[in-house]
Amino acid sequence: MSAVTDTVRVAPPGNPVTQSVRDSLVVAKRNLIRMSRIPEMIIFGLIQPIMFVVLFAYVFGGSMNIGGTTDPGVYREFLMAGIFAQTVTFATAGAGAGIADDMHKGLIDRFRSLPMARGAVLTGRTLADLVQTALTLVVLAVVALLVGWRTHTSVGEVLGAFGLLLLLGYAFTWIGALIGLSVRTPEAATSGGLVWLFPVTFVSNAFVDSSKMTPWLQHVADWNPFSATVQACRELFGNPGVSPSDAWPMQHPVWASLIYSVLIVAIFRTLAVRKYRSAAA
């Protein structure tokens, strides 16, 4: 009896950047497939922002003074940039809960045992969340059009505004990733992901004119990264904005939004990947 011995050839390691991108896309695909098999995750993710649109537009619409008028139509246009921004940032809680759930089930440990790029698991997860956020924005934009929201600029500027929103949402999911790696249960990640978002989104120019706030609170709101993106979107949509402010982010909101989002990604991705390397399920 003769035996045939096959020679196993180990492929040389590829480019680290290429491997990281490939691994991240594989993990992102895994998370998107998982989301598609749990449609209630997407459905419930849509219900909350739609409720915010309807409640704010019709309950508060006639009582808000924007640009010297209480016209509900003006407030609806003012409101929508804030609702869009709030929606993309609230995805943070879902990202944190998902990562905490993977850790709780031991999936993160199994990923760490594989020969894959260290940051690929987190990058793939945040990319999948970004796709879900984009789908949510599309549905929300349709609802906004139905309640009277309109844009008054070019298609390129409108797409640029949605690009800034998605960049902000992606940046905030890295904060959620760090929270998810830092707690022991998905429930704690959900609570931890929401508790800081409420002051960030409400102490801003999202729902009211920040010039109506007390001076110290207006200063906080004007320098809030969330406010910069909201103001940038209003400019790009051609919607009514807040009263003029001397704060640099309000004078240059598009640049401020870009700088804030890139800084958040750089800082919290570094912290999250470092935490991932040492976290134990």
Residue, then its C-alpha position, 0 to 999 in steps of 0.5 A: m500500500s502506498a501513501v500519497t503525501d500532499t505538501v501543504r503550502v502556507a501562503p505568505p502573509g499579505n499586506p496588513v491593510t488589505q487583510s484588515v479590510r478583507d477581514s472587516l468586510v467578512v465580519a460586516k457581512r456576518n453582522l448584516i446577515r444576522m440583522s436580516r434574520i432579526p427584522e424586529m431590530i430594524i423595525f423597532g429602530l425605525i419606530q422611535p425616530i418616526m415617533f420623534v418626527v410626528l410628536f415634535a412636528y405636530v405637538f411643538g410645531g406651533s409653539m416654537n419661535i424660529g426666525g421670528t415666526t411660529d409657523p409650524g412649517v418653518y419649525r418642521e424644516f428646522l427640526m429635521a436636521g436635528i431628528f436626523a442627527q439624533t437618529v444616527t447617534f442613537a445607533t450608538a446604544g445598539a452598537g454597544a449592546g451588540i458587542a456586549d452580547d457577543m462578548h457575553k456569549g464568548l464570540i469575541d474570544r473565538f474571534r480573537s483566536l482566529p488569525m485575523a486583524r485585531g481591529a477587524v471585528l470592531t470595524g466590521r461591526t461598526l460598518a454593519d451598523l452604518v449600513q443599518t443607519a443609512l437604511t433608517l435615514v432613507v425611511l426617515a427622509v421619506v417620512a419627513l417629506l410626508v410631514g412637510w420637510r423640504t430642501h432648497t439646495s442642490v442634490g450634491e449639497v443634500l447628499g453632502a449633508f447625509g454624508l456628514l450625518l453618516l460620518l457622525g453616526y459612524a464616529f459615535t458607534w465607536i463610542g458605543a463599541l468602547i462602552g460595549l467592551s467595558v461592561r458585562t451585559p448587553e443591558a448595561a451597554t444599552s443603558g450606558g449607551l443612552v445615558w450620555l446621549f440625552p444631554v449631548t442631543f438635547v443640550s444642542n441646537a437640534f430642537v430649539d434655537s440655542s440663542k434662547m438658552t442661558p449664556w453658559l448653556q448656549h456656549v456648551a451647545d454651540w461647541n457641541p459636536f452634535s450641534a455642528t453637524v446639525q447646523a451643517c445639515r441645515e445649511l446644506f439642506g437650505n433649512p432655517g437655522v439658529s440665530p448667528s453665533d460667534a462660536w467657530p463651529m457655528q460659523h464654519p459648521v461643515w468643517a467643524s462637523l468633519i473635524y469633530s467626527v474624524l477626531i472622535v473616530a481616531i480617539f475612540r477607535t484607538l481606545a476600543v481596539r486597545k480594550y478589545r485586545s485585553a477584554a475577557a468575556 
